Amino acid sequence: VNSIEIYPGDGSVFKSEGAYLGKYFTYYSIQEGSEEREEKTYSVNNLPPDRPGSLFSVYSLIKQATGILQHCAKTRLSLSHNYRICCWKMVPGINDSNILPVLLRESVIPSVGRFLAYSDDKVHALFLDGITLTLNWNFSSLTEKRQVNQGLNLGWCKLTFPDGQDQLIQIEHPGPYERYVTAVISWCRRLTQTSQREMSTHPSSSVLEENCFCFAMSS
């Protein structure tokens, strides 16, 4: 899921707002005995302390909801490829090969690593220093030029370190991991741009499977 709603039990509701796991939560409540509606916005990074006598903890509720959203993001970034397979979607006799995504593109970039793009819009990069990065990129968004990170359909990526530990990294603020994020997004952009040019020239060609290019990652 990309959003979440919290119902504390008193008739009010918290709704996550904004991209990237919900940067804000908006609180909606109707006062008893009147039609007056109360509306507040809480920032996930600046939650208020608990007040004595409150029926519930705003801090605790929003932190738990954010944890659920992070778990969903990690699941979507998992390479197990089974996050879309649900028991209620399964059909007897279904061919599993039709469910699992296929590898569309693979590039080995000298002194950088190995980059792979899958048919479920997942991109997986294995860097030479042992760090791997996974993000979702919509390769069908070929004409969106107004967005800096065109095609990016999840505002977070997952870094897996050599010791097996995972960490979610916000694309807009990658911090010390900027060079990893920049390398993968640059690869995705060039793949997308090349696909756009080739689709205009050869509409029936499978561009992601045919084109090859390399680029250098700055240190």
Secondary structure, 3 states (H helix, E strand, C coil): CCCCEECCCCCCEEEEECHHHHCEEEEEEECCCCCCEEEEEEECCCCCCCCCCCCCCHHHHHHHHHHHHHHHHHHHCCCCCCCCCCHHHCCCCCCHHHCCCCEEEEEEECCCEEEEEECCCEEEEEECCCCEEEEEECCCCCCCCCCCCCCECCCEEEEECCCCCEEEEECCCCHHHHHHHHHHHHHHHHHHHHHHHHHHHCCCCCHHHHCCCCCCCCC
